[in-house]
Amino acid sequence: MPIKPIVALTHCTEYREPVVAEAIARQFELLGGIGRFVKRNDSVLLKPNFIAPKPRHCATQTDPAVIIETARILKDLGAKPFVGDSPAWGDVFKCVNVLGLEEPLKKLGVPVRQLDKPVKRQIAGVDVGISSVALDADKIINLPKFKAHQQLVATFAVKNMFGCVSGKWKAYWHFAKGGNEKKFCKLLIEIYKLLNPALTIIDGIIAMDGPGPISGRAKPLGWIIGGTEPIACEIVCSKLINLSPESLPIVKAAKQIGFGSTGLAAGGCANFDDIEIAGDTFPKTVCTDFVLAKPIPIRFSLPHVCKSVCKQILMLARPR
């Protein structure tokens, strides 16, 4: 019989340190234990969503409590975690600073690194500059934020790894591939496959609805969602907000190219019934007032890309 993918659900309604610590520890336990994913002395990239330097109450970035408690578990194991990203706006240090993460990470002995120094990798038929910092890590733990998204309806697991594309090349790929939804989503999936995170843990304690991924509304949701199969995670997340998984371009593309759970038939994780929920019971009453964004094209215009690059240069030139 096919092996069902497992998605761990942990009900968690606040970001207090002991509450989040217990919830993150439970995620690892439900999915087979920390030793299944990381070994002592492993260099582990913690890849949060640091899209722009906005404070924690905006729910734009992965909450600092989720990052800190994941890092603490890894440190206790004897691994060597570091936090890294290549934000669309600003740099990783500005994002860390505005979240108040700098001192807690320093006390834990967890470095922060910009995902720069790109090296070319052949992905979906094109050369993509992936950060060598990410590629050199022994393991990656993907820590995305649960968000509505103006271009992709909502983003949960897969797209966060796009942040390992260095600098403004992300804007370029929106321009170069964004004219075709399937091709753009295939690019995102292939980047995810290349980097192959050991585990994804999604911060849905307070999500973002409305015009995400930057300027939406903080929306209390009360869940941490984790798993090794990103499309299974995408499907479970969509169900939590009463959204059809088939409305997500990333899920549609995954099914078209056969990316999903290897234990299932060709075509990947076909539907919600193929997934085993571990931990807290899937709610009988899901969130029905999660507001989606008014859709805009995936493709950035060339003037948009040029303007974005200029803004980024000016922002990075300012003192930290």
NUKOL-582112 format. One line per 10 residues: for each residue x, y, z of N, C-alpha, C, O. Coordinates in steps of 0.1 Angstrom, whole numbers, plus 5000, padded with zeros to 4 digits. Layout:
N
X,Y,Z,X,Y,Z,X,Y,Z,X,Y,Z | ...
***
This chain:
320
5008,4988,5000,5000,5000,5000,5009,5012,5000,5019,5013,5006 | 5004,5023,4993,5012,5036,4993,5013,5041,5007,5004,5040,5016 | 5024,5047,5010,5027,5054,5023,5021,5068,5023,5025,5076,5014 | 5012,5071,5032,5006,5084,5032,5017,5094,5037,5024,5091,5047 | 5017,5106,5032,5026,5117,5037,5020,5121,5051,5008,5122,5052 | 5028,5125,5060,5024,5130,5073,5026,5145,5074,5036,5150,5071 | 5015,5151,5079,5016,5166,5082,5012,5167,5096,5002,5162,5101 | 5021,5174,5104,5019,5176,5118,5012,5189,5121,5015,5199,5116 | 5001,5188,5129,4993,5200,5133,4995,5202,5148,4993,5193,5156 | 4999,5214,5151,5000,5217,5165,4992,5230,5168,4995,5241,5162
4982,5229,5176,4974,5241,5180,4982,5250,5189,4987,5246,5199 | 4984,5262,5185,4992,5272,5193,4987,5286,5190,4987,5290,5178 | 4983,5293,5200,4976,5305,5198,4984,5318,5202,4979,5329,5201 | 4996,5316,5208,5004,5327,5212,5018,5325,5210,5023,5313,5209 | 5026,5336,5211,5040,5335,5208,5049,5335,5221,5061,5338,5220 | 5043,5333,5233,5051,5332,5245,5061,5321,5244,5058,5310,5239 | 5073,5324,5249,5084,5314,5247,5081,5300,5251,5084,5291,5243 | 5076,5297,5263,5074,5283,5267,5063,5276,5258,5064,5264,5255 | 5053,5284,5254,5042,5278,5246,5048,5274,5232,5045,5263,5227 | 5055,5283,5226,5061,5280,5213,5072,5269,5214,5073,5261,5205
5080,5270,5224,5090,5259,5226,5084,5245,5226,5089,5236,5220 | 5073,5244,5234,5066,5231,5234,5060,5227,5221,5061,5216,5217 | 5054,5237,5214,5048,5234,5201,5058,5230,5190,5056,5220,5183 | 5070,5236,5190,5080,5233,5180,5086,5219,5184,5088,5211,5175 | 5089,5217,5197,5094,5204,5201,5084,5193,5197,5088,5182,5193 | 5071,5195,5198,5061,5185,5195,5061,5183,5180,5059,5171,5175 | 5064,5193,5172,5065,5191,5157,5075,5181,5154,5073,5171,5146 | 5087,5182,5160,5098,5173,5157,5094,5159,5161,5097,5149,5154 | 5088,5158,5173,5084,5145,5179,5074,5138,5169,5075,5126,5166 | 5064,5145,5165,5053,5140,5157,5059,5135,5143,5053,5126,5137
5069,5141,5139,5075,5138,5125,5087,5128,5126,5093,5126,5116 | 5089,5122,5138,5099,5112,5138,5111,5115,5147,5120,5107,5148 | 5111,5127,5153,5122,5130,5162,5133,5138,5155,5135,5137,5143 | 5139,5147,5163,5149,5156,5157,5161,5149,5150,5166,5154,5140 | 5164,5137,5155,5175,5129,5149,5172,5124,5135,5182,5120,5128 | 5160,5124,5131,5156,5120,5118,5161,5131,5108,5164,5127,5096 | 5162,5143,5112,5164,5154,5103,5178,5160,5104,5184,5164,5094 | 5184,5160,5116,5196,5167,5118,5205,5159,5128,5200,5152,5137 | 5218,5159,5125,5228,5152,5134,5237,5163,5141,5238,5174,5137 | 5243,5158,5151,5253,5166,5159,5263,5171,5149,5268,5164,5140
5267,5184,5151,5277,5191,5143,5272,5195,5129,5280,5201,5121 | 5260,5191,5125,5255,5196,5112,5254,5211,5112,5249,5217,5121 | 5258,5217,5100,5255,5231,5098,5241,5232,5092,5238,5226,5082 | 5232,5239,5099,5218,5239,5096,5214,5254,5093,5214,5262,5101 | 5209,5256,5080,5203,5269,5077,5189,5269,5081,5181,5261,5077 | 5186,5278,5090,5172,5281,5093,5167,5292,5084,5172,5303,5084 | 5158,5289,5075,5154,5298,5064,5140,5303,5067,5130,5297,5063 | 5139,5315,5074,5126,5321,5077,5122,5329,5065,5128,5329,5054 | 5110,5335,5066,5105,5344,5056,5109,5358,5060,5102,5364,5069 | 5119,5364,5055,5124,5377,5058,5122,5386,5045,5132,5391,5040
5110,5387,5041,5108,5394,5028,5111,5409,5028,5116,5415,5019 | 5108,5415,5040,5110,5430,5041,5112,5433,5056,5105,5426,5065 | 5119,5443,5060,5121,5446,5074,5109,5453,5080,5109,5465,5082 | 5099,5445,5084,5087,5450,5090,5086,5444,5104,5089,5432,5105 | 5080,5451,5114,5080,5446,5128,5070,5434,5129,5062,5431,5120 | 5072,5427,5140,5065,5414,5142,5050,5416,5142,5044,5406,5138 | 5045,5427,5147,5030,5428,5147,5024,5428,5133,5012,5426,5132 | 5032,5431,5123,5026,5431,5109,5024,5417,5104,5017,5416,5094 | 5030,5407,5110,5029,5393,5105,5035,5392,5091,5031,5383,5083 | 5044,5401,5087,5051,5400,5074,5062,5389,5074,5064,5383,5064
5069,5388,5085,5080,5379,5086,5077,5367,5096,5068,5368,5104 | 5084,5356,5094,5083,5345,5104,5086,5351,5118,5095,5358,5120 | 5077,5347,5127,5078,5353,5141,5091,5349,5147,5096,5338,5146 | 5098,5358,5155,5111,5355,5161,5110,5343,5171,5119,5336,5172 | 5098,5342,5177,5097,5330,5187,5099,5317,5180,5105,5308,5185 | 5093,5316,5168,5095,5303,5160,5109,5301,5157,5114,5289,5157 | 5116,5311,5153,5130,5310,5149,5139,5306,5161,5147,5297,5160 | 5137,5314,5172,5145,5312,5184,5143,5298,5189,5153,5291,5192 | 5131,5293,5191,5129,5280,5197,5133,5268,5188,5137,5258,5193 | 5133,5270,5175,5138,5260,5166,5153,5260,5167,5159,5249,5168
5159,5271,5168,5174,5272,5169,5178,5266,5183,5189,5259,5183 | 5171,5268,5193,5174,5263,5206,5174,5248,5206,5183,5242,5212 | 5164,5242,5200,5164,5227,5199,5176,5222,5192,5182,5212,5196 | 5180,5228,5181,5191,5224,5173,5204,5226,5181,5213,5217,5181 | 5205,5237,5188,5217,5239,5197,5218,5228,5208,5229,5223,5210 | 5207,5225,5214,5207,5214,5224,5211,5201,5219,5217,5193,5226 | 5209,5198,5206,5213,5186,5200,5228,5186,5197,5234,5175,5196 | 5234,5198,5196,5248,5199,5192,5250,5202,5178,5261,5201,5173 | 5239,5206,5171,5240,5211,5157,5245,5225,5157,5246,5232,5167 | 5248,5230,5145,5253,5244,5143,5243,5252,5134,5246,5254,5122
5232,5257,5140,5223,5264,5132,5227,5278,5129,5235,5284,5137 | 5223,5284,5118,5224,5298,5115,5212,5302,5108,5205,5294,5101 | 5209,5315,5109,5197,5321,5103,5201,5328,5090,5210,5336,5090 | 5194,5326,5079,5198,5332,5067,5187,5334,5057,5177,5327,5057 | 5188,5345,5049,5178,5348,5039,5184,5359,5030,5194,5365,5033 | 5177,5361,5019,5180,5372,5009,5167,5379,5007,5160,5377,4997 | 5164,5389,5016,5151,5395,5015,5149,5403,5002,5158,5408,4995 | 5136,5404,4998,5133,5412,4986,5136,5427,4989,5140,5434,4980 | 5135,5431,5002,5138,5445,5005,5147,5445,5017,5145,5438,5027 | 5157,5454,5017,5167,5455,5027,5176,5443,5027,5177,5436,5017
5182,5440,5038,5190,5428,5039,5186,5420,5052,5178,5424,5059 | 5192,5408,5054,5188,5400,5065,5191,5406,5078,5183,5404,5088 | 5201,5415,5079,5204,5421,5092,5194,5431,5096,5190,5433,5108 | 5189,5439,5086,5178,5448,5089,5165,5441,5093,5158,5445,5102 | 5162,5430,5087,5150,5422,5090,5152,5416,5105,5142,5417,5112 | 5163,5411,5108,5166,5406,5121,5165,5417,5132,5159,5415,5142 | 5170,5429,5129,5170,5440,5138,5156,5445,5141,5153,5447,5153 | 5148,5446,5131,5134,5451,5134,5126,5441,5141,5116,5445,5148 | 5129,5429,5141,5122,5418,5149,5127,5417,5163,5122,5410,5171 | 5138,5424,5166,5144,5423,5179,5151,5409,5181,5152,5404,5192
5156,5403,5170,5162,5390,5171,5177,5390,5173,5183,5380,5177 | 5183,5401,5171,5198,5402,5171,5204,5397,5185,5212,5388,5184 | 5199,5402,5196,5204,5398,5209,5201,5384,5213,5210,5377,5217 | 5188,5380,5211,5185,5366,5215,5194,5356,5207,5198,5345,5212 | 5196,5358,5194,5204,5349,5186,5218,5349,5190,5225,5339,5190 | 5223,5361,5193,5237,5363,5198,5239,5355,5211,5249,5348,5212 | 5230,5356,5220,5231,5348,5233,5231,5333,5230,5237,5326,5238 | 5223,5329,5220,5223,5314,5217,5235,5310,5209,5238,5298,5208 | 5243,5320,5204,5254,5316,5196,5250,5312,5182,5257,5303,5176 | 5240,5318,5177,5235,5315,5163,5238,5327,5154,5232,5337,5155
5246,5325,5144,5250,5336,5135,5238,5339,5125,5229,5331,5123 | 5239,5351,5119,5230,5355,5109,5238,5358,5096,5248,5364,5097 | 5233,5352,5085,5240,5354,5073,5231,5358,5061,5220,5353,5060 | 5236,5367,5053,5230,5370,5041,5231,5359,5031,5243,5354,5029 | 5221,5355,5024,5222,5344,5014,5227,5351,5001,5219,5353,4992 | 5240,5353,5001,5246,5359,4989,5255,5349,4982,5254,5337,4984 | 5265,5354,4975,5275,5346,4969,5269,5335,4960,5271,5323,4962 | 5261,5340,4950,5254,5330,4942,5263,5322,4932,5273,5327,4928 | 5258,5310,4930,5265,5301,4920,5254,5296,4911,5242,5294,4915 | 5257,5295,4899,5247,5291,4889,5244,5276,4890,5253,5267,4891
5231,5273,4890,5226,5259,4889,5215,5258,4878,5207,5267,4876 | 5216,5248,4871,5206,5245,4860,5193,5241,4866,5192,5230,4872 | 5183,5250,4865,5170,5247,4871,5159,5250,4861,5158,5261,4856 | 5151,5240,4858,5139,5242,4849,5144,5248,4836,5138,5256,4830 | 5156,5243,4831,5161,5247,4818,5168,5260,4817,5172,5265,4807 | 5171,5267,4829,5178,5280,4829,5188,5280,4840,5187,5272,4850 | 5198,5289,4839,5208,5290,4850,5202,5300,4860,5199,5312,4857 | 5201,5295,4873,5196,5304,4884,5207,5305,4894,5214,5295,4898 | 5209,5317,4899,5219,5320,4909,5214,5317,4923,5207,5325,4929 | 5218,5306,4928,5215,5301,4942,5226,5304,4951,5238,5302,4948
5222,5310,4963,5233,5313,4973,5241,5301,4976,5236,5291,4980 | 5254,5303,4976,5263,5292,4980,5263,5290,4995,5266,5279,5000 | 5258,5300,5002,5257,5299,5017,5246,5288,5020,5248,5280,5029 | 5235,5289,5012,5225,5279,5014,5229,5265,5009,5227,5255,5015 | 5236,5265,4997,5240,5252,4992,5251,5245,5000,5251,5233,5001 | 5259,5253,5008,5269,5247,5016,5264,5242,5029,5272,5234,5036 | 5252,5245,5033,5247,5240,5046,5245,5225,5045,5241,5220,5035 | 5247,5218,5056,5245,5204,5056,5230,5201,5055,5226,5191,5049 | 5222,5209,5062,5207,5207,5062,5201,5221,5062,5206,5231,5066 | 5188,5221,5057,5180,5233,5057,5167,5229,5064,5161,5219,5062
5163,5238,5073,5149,5238,5079,5142,5250,5074,5146,5261,5077 | 5131,5248,5067,5123,5258,5061,5113,5263,5071,5105,5256,5076 | 5113,5276,5073,5104,5282,5083,5096,5294,5077,5098,5305,5080 | 5086,5290,5068,5078,5300,5062,5067,5306,5071,5064,5301,5081 | 5062,5317,5066,5050,5323,5072,5038,5320,5064,5038,5320,5052 | 5027,5317,5070,5014,5314,5064,5008,5327,5059,5004,5336,5067 | 5006,5328,5046,5002,5341,5040,4993,5340,5028,4994,5331,5020 | 4984,5350,5027,4978,5353,5014,4988,5359,5005,4998,5366,5010 | 4986,5358,4992,4996,5363,4983,4989,5369,4970,4981,5362,4964 | 4993,5381,4967,4986,5387,4956,4988,5380,4942,4979,5381,4934
4999,5374,4941,5002,5367,4928,5000,5352,4927,4997,5347,4917 | 5000,5346,4939,4999,5331,4940,4988,5327,4949,4988,5315,4953 | 4978,5335,4952,4967,5332,4960,4971,5331,4975,4966,5339,4983 | 4979,5321,4978,4984,5320,4992,4997,5312,4991,4999,5304,4981 | 5007,5314,5000,5019,5307,5000,5022,5301,5014,5019,5308,5024 | 5026,5289,5014,5028,5282,5027,5042,5275,5028,5049,5279,5037 | 5045,5266,5019,5057,5258,5021,5068,5261,5010,5079,5264,5013 | 5064,5260,4997,5073,5259,4986,5080,5272,4983,5092,5273,4982 | 5073,5283,4983,5078,5296,4977,5089,5302,4987,5098,5309,4982 | 5089,5298,4999,5099,5304,5009,5113,5301,5004,5122,5309,5007
5115,5290,4997,5129,5286,4993,5134,5295,4982,5145,5295,4978 | 5124,5302,4975,5128,5312,4965,5138,5323,4971,5145,5329,4964 | 5137,5325,4984,5146,5334,4991,5160,5330,4990,5169,5338,4994 | 5164,5318,4986,5177,5314,4984,5183,5318,4971,5195,5316,4968 | 5175,5324,4963,5180,5331,4950,5185,5344,4955,5177,5352,4961 | 5197,5347,4952,5204,5359,4958,5199,5372,4952,5197,5373,4940 | 5197,5382,4960,5195,5396,4956,5183,5398,4947,5172,5391,4949 | 5184,5407,4938,5173,5411,4930,5171,5401,4918,5163,5404,4909 | 5178,5390,4917,5175,5380,4907,5161,5374,4909,5155,5370,4899 | 5156,5375,4921,5142,5371,4923,5132,5379,4915,5123,5374,4908
5135,5393,4915,5126,5401,4907,5128,5398,4892,5118,5399,4884 | 5140,5395,4888,5143,5392,4874,5135,5379,4870,5129,5379,4859 | 5134,5369,4878,5127,5357,4875,5112,5359,4875,5105,5352,4867 | 5107,5369,4882,5093,5373,4881,5091,5378,4867,5080,5376,4861 | 5100,5386,4862,5099,5392,4849,5101,5381,4838,5093,5381,4828 | 5111,5373,4839,5114,5363,4829,5105,5352,4828,5102,5347,4817 | 5099,5347,4839,5091,5335,4839,5076,5338,4843,5068,5330,4842 | 5074,5350,4848,5061,5353,4853,5050,5354,4843,5038,5355,4847 | 5053,5355,4830,5042,5355,4820,5035,5342,4819,5024,5342,4813 | 5040,5331,4824,5034,5318,4824,5034,5312,4838,5044,5309,4843
5022,5312,4843,5020,5307,4857,5026,5294,4860,5033,5292,4870 | 5024,5284,4851,5029,5271,4852,5044,5271,4852,5051,5264,4861 | 5051,5278,4843,5065,5278,4843,5071,5285,4855,5082,5280,4860 | 5065,5296,4860,5070,5302,4872,5069,5293,4884,5078,5292,4892 | 5058,5286,4885,5056,5277,4897,5065,5265,4895,5070,5260,4905 | 5067,5260,4883,5077,5249,4881,5091,5254,4886,5098,5246,4892 | 5095,5266,4883,5107,5271,4887,5108,5271,4902,5118,5267,4908 | 5098,5276,4909,5097,5275,4924,5099,5261,4929,5107,5259,4939 | 5092,5252,4923,5093,5238,4928,5106,5232,4925,5112,5225,4934 | 5113,5235,4914,5126,5230,4911,5136,5236,4920,5146,5229,4924
5135,5248,4924,5144,5254,4934,5142,5247,4947,5152,5244,4954 | 5130,5244,4951,5127,5237,4964,5134,5223,4963,5140,5219,4973 | 5132,5216,4952,5138,5203,4951,5153,5203,4951,5159,5194,4957 | 5159,5213,4945,5174,5214,4945,5179,5215,4960,5188,5209,4964 | 5173,5224,4967,5177,5227,4981,5173,5217,4991,5179,5215,5001 | 5162,5210,4988,5157,5199,4995,5157,5201,5010,5165,5194,5017 | 5149,5209,5016,5149,5211,5030,5145,5198,5037,5137,5190,5033 | 5152,5196,5049,5149,5184,5056,5135,5184,5062,5129,5174,5064 | 5130,5196,5065,5118,5198,5072,5112,5212,5069,5120,5221,5068 | 5099,5213,5068,5092,5226,5068,5083,5227,5080,5076,5218,5083
5085,5239,5087,5076,5242,5098,5070,5256,5095,5077,5266,5095 | 5057,5256,5094,5050,5268,5089,5044,5276,5101,5037,5270,5109 | 5048,5289,5102,5043,5297,5113,5029,5302,5109,5028,5312,5101 | 5019,5296,5114,5005,5300,5112,4998,5304,5125,4986,5304,5126 | 5006,5307,5135,5000,5311,5148,4993,5324,5145,4981,5326,5149 | 5000,5334,5140,4993,5346,5134,4997,5347,5120,5009,5349,5116 | 4988,5345,5111,4990,5345,5096,4988,5359,5091,4987,5368,5098 | 4989,5359,5078,4986,5372,5071,4976,5370,5060,4977,5361,5052 | 4965,5377,5061,4955,5377,5050,4954,5390,5043,4962,5399,5046 | 4946,5392,5033,4945,5404,5026,4957,5405,5016,4961,5395,5011
4961,5417,5013,4971,5419,5002,4985,5415,5006,4994,5424,5007 | 4987,5402,5009,5001,5397,5012,5009,5397,4999,5003,5398,4988 | 5022,5395,4999,5029,5389,5011,5036,5400,5020,5042,5396,5030 | 5034,5413,5017,5041,5423,5026,5031,5431,5033,5033,5434,5045 | 5020,5436,5027,5012,5446,5033,4998,5441,5037,4988,5449,5037 | 4997,5428,5040,4984,5423,5044,4981,5426,5059,4987,5435,5065 | 4971,5419,5064,4966,5421,5078,4970,5409,5086,4969,5397,5082 | 4974,5412,5098,4977,5401,5108,4964,5394,5111,4955,5400,5116 | 4964,5381,5109,4952,5373,5111,4955,5361,5121,4961,5352,5117 | 4950,5362,5133,4951,5351,5142,4946,5338,5137,4934,5337,5133
4954,5327,5136,4949,5315,5131,4951,5303,5141,4943,5295,5142 | 4963,5303,5148,4964,5294,5159,4970,5280,5155,4967,5270,5162 | 4978,5280,5144,4984,5267,5140,4999,5268,5137,5003,5278,5131 | 5006,5257,5140,5019,5254,5134,5017,5242,5126,5012,5232,5131 | 5022,5242,5114,5020,5231,5105,5034,5226,5100,5042,5235,5095 | 5037,5213,5100,5050,5209,5096,5049,5196,5088,5040,5188,5089 | 5060,5193,5081,5061,5181,5073,5073,5181,5064,5080,5191,5063 | 5075,5169,5059,5086,5168,5049,5082,5168,5035,5090,5170,5025 | 5069,5168,5033,5063,5168,5019,5056,5182,5017,5045,5184,5023 | 5062,5191,5010,5057,5204,5009,5043,5206,5003,5036,5214,5007
5040,5197,4993,5027,5199,4987,5016,5194,4996,5005,5199,4997 | 5019,5184,5004,5010,5179,5014,5007,5191,5024,4996,5193,5029 | 5018,5198,5028,5017,5209,5037,5008,5220,5031,5000,5226,5037 | 5010,5223,5018,5003,5233,5011,4988,5229,5011,4979,5238,5013 | 4985,5217,5009,4971,5212,5008,4964,5214,5022,4953,5219,5023 | 4971,5209,5033,4965,5210,5046,4963,5225,5050,4953,5229,5055 | 4973,5234,5047,4972,5248,5050,4960,5254,5043,4952,5262,5048 | 4958,5251,5030,4947,5256,5022,4933,5252,5029,4924,5259,5029 | 4933,5239,5033,4921,5234,5039,4917,5241,5052,4906,5243,5056 | 4928,5245,5060,4926,5252,5072,4919,5266,5071,4912,5271,5080
4919,5271,5059,4913,5284,5056,4902,5283,5046,4898,5293,5039 | 4897,5271,5044,4885,5268,5036,4888,5272,5021,4879,5277,5014 | 4900,5269,5017,4904,5272,5003,4907,5259,4996,4913,5250,5001 | 4902,5258,4984,4904,5247,4976,4919,5246,4972,4924,5256,4966 | 4926,5235,4974,4940,5234,4970,4942,5236,4955,4952,5241,4951 | 4932,5232,4948,4933,5233,4933,4934,5248,4928,4937,5251,4917 | 4930,5257,4938,4931,5271,4934,4945,5277,4936,4947,5289,4932 | 4954,5269,4942,4967,5274,4944,4976,5270,4931,4977,5258,4928 | 4982,5280,4925,4990,5277,4913,5001,5267,4916,5005,5259,4907 | 5007,5268,4928,5018,5259,4931,5013,5245,4932,5020,5236,4927
5002,5242,4938,4996,5229,4939,4993,5224,4925,4995,5212,4921 | 4986,5232,4917,4983,5228,4903,4995,5224,4895,4995,5214,4888 | 5006,5232,4896,5018,5229,4888,5024,5216,4893,5029,5208,4886 | 5024,5214,4907,5030,5202,4912,5023,5190,4907,5029,5180,4904 | 5010,5190,4906,5002,5179,4901,5005,5177,4886,5006,5165,4882 | 5006,5187,4879,5009,5186,4864,5023,5180,4861,5024,5173,4852 | 5032,5183,4870,5046,5178,4867,5049,5165,4876,5060,5160,4875 | 5039,5161,4884,5041,5149,4892,5050,5151,4904,5056,5141,4908 | 5050,5163,4910,5058,5165,4922,5049,5164,4934,5039,5171,4935 | 5053,5156,4943,5045,5154,4955,5050,5143,4964,5062,5142,4965
5042,5135,4969,5046,5124,4978,5051,5112,4970,5043,5107,4962 | 5063,5108,4973,5069,5097,4965,5062,5084,4968,5062,5075,4960 | 5055,5083,4979,5048,5070,4982,5035,5069,4975,5029,5058,4976 | 5031,5079,4968,5018,5078,4962,5019,5076,4947,5030,5076,4942 | 5008,5074,4940,5009,5072,4926,5014,5084,4918,5015,5095,4924 | 5017,5082,4906,5022,5093,4898,5013,5105,4898,5000,5103,4898 | 5018,5117,4898,5009,5128,4900,5010,5134,4913,5005,5145,4916 | 5017,5128,4922,5020,5133,4936,5008,5132,4945,4999,5124,4943 | 5008,5141,4955,4998,5141,4965,4984,5146,4959,4983,5158,4957 | 4975,5137,4956,4964,5140,4948,4953,5148,4956,4947,5157,4950
4951,5145,4968,4940,5152,4976,4942,5151,4991,4951,5144,4995 | 4934,5158,4998,4935,5159,5012,4934,5145,5019,4941,5142,5029 | 4926,5136,5013,4924,5123,5019,4937,5114,5018,4938,5104,5025 | 4947,5118,5010,4959,5110,5009,4969,5114,5020,4980,5108,5021 | 4965,5123,5029,4974,5128,5039,4970,5123,5053,4959,5123,5057 | 4981,5119,5060,4978,5115,5074,4981,5128,5083,4992,5133,5083 | 4972,5131,5091,4973,5143,5101,4978,5137,5114,4972,5128,5120 | 4990,5142,5119,4995,5138,5132,4994,5150,5141,4994,5161,5138 | 4992,5146,5154,4991,5157,5164,4977,5160,5167,4969,5152,5170 | 4974,5173,5167,4961,5178,5170,4951,5174,5159,4955,5175,5147
4939,5171,5162,4929,5168,5152,4926,5179,5143,4925,5191,5147 | 4925,5176,5130,4921,5187,5121,4907,5192,5125,4898,5185,5128 | 4906,5206,5126,4894,5212,5131,4882,5209,5123,4882,5209,5111 | 4871,5206,5130,4858,5204,5123,4853,5217,5117,4846,5217,5107 | 4856,5228,5124,4852,5241,5119,4865,5249,5115,4872,5252,5124 | 4867,5251,5102,4879,5258,5098,4877,5273,5097,4865,5277,5099 | 4887,5280,5095,4886,5295,5093,4879,5298,5080,4883,5294,5069 | 4868,5305,5081,4860,5308,5069,4860,5323,5065,4854,5328,5056 | 4868,5331,5073,4869,5346,5070,4883,5350,5067,4886,5362,5069 | 4891,5341,5062,4904,5344,5057,4903,5352,5044,4898,5346,5034
4907,5364,5044,4905,5373,5032,4917,5371,5022,4928,5372,5026 | 4913,5367,5010,4924,5366,4999,4926,5380,4993,4918,5389,4993 | 4938,5381,4987,4942,5393,4980,4935,5395,4967,4932,5385,4960 | 4933,5407,4962,4930,5410,4949,4941,5406,4940,4952,5411,4942 | 4939,5396,4930,4951,5391,4923,4957,5401,4914,4950,5410,4908 | 4970,5401,4913,4978,5409,4903,4987,5399,4895,4989,5388,4900 | 4992,5404,4884,5000,5395,4875,5013,5390,4883,5019,5398,4891 | 5017,5378,4880,5030,5373,4886,5042,5381,4879,5052,5384,4886 | 5040,5384,4867,5051,5390,4860,5053,5404,4863,5044,5412,4863 | 5066,5408,4867,5070,5422,4869,5073,5428,4856,5080,5421,4848
5070,5440,4854,5074,5447,4842,5089,5451,4843,5094,5451,4854 | 5095,5453,4832,5110,5457,4832,5112,5470,4840,5121,5470,4848 | 5104,5480,4838,5105,5492,4846,5104,5489,4861,5111,5495,4869 | 5095,5480,4865,5093,5476,4879,5106,5470,4884,5110,5473,4895 | 5112,5461,4876,5124,5455,4881,5135,5465,4883,5143,5464,4893 | 5137,5474,4873,5147,5484,4874,5145,5493,4886,5155,5496,4893 | 5133,5497,4888,5130,5506,4900,5133,5498,4913,5138,5504,4922 | 5129,5486,4913,5131,5478,4925,5146,5476,4928,5150,5477,4939 | 5154,5474,4918,5169,5473,4920,5174,5486,4925,5183,5486,4934 | 5170,5497,4920,5175,5510,4924,5171,5513,4939,5180,5517,4947
5159,5510,4942,5155,5511,4956,5163,5502,4966,5167,5507,4977 | 5165,5490,4961,5173,5481,4970,5187,5486,4972,5193,5485,4983 | 5193,5492,4961,5207,5497,4963,5207,5508,4973,5216,5509,4981 | 5197,5517,4972,5197,5529,4981,5194,5524,4996,5200,5529,5005 | 5186,5514,4997,5183,5509,5011,5195,5502,5017,5198,5504,5029 | 5202,5494,5009,5214,5487,5014,5225,5497,5017,5234,5493,5025 | 5225,5508,5010,5236,5518,5013,5235,5525,5026,5244,5531,5031 | 5222,5525,5032,5221,5532,5045,5227,5524,5056,5228,5511,5055 | 5232,5530,5066,5238,5523,5077,5228,5514,5084,5216,5517,5085 | 5233,5502,5089,5225,5493,5097,5221,5499,5110,5214,5494,5118
***
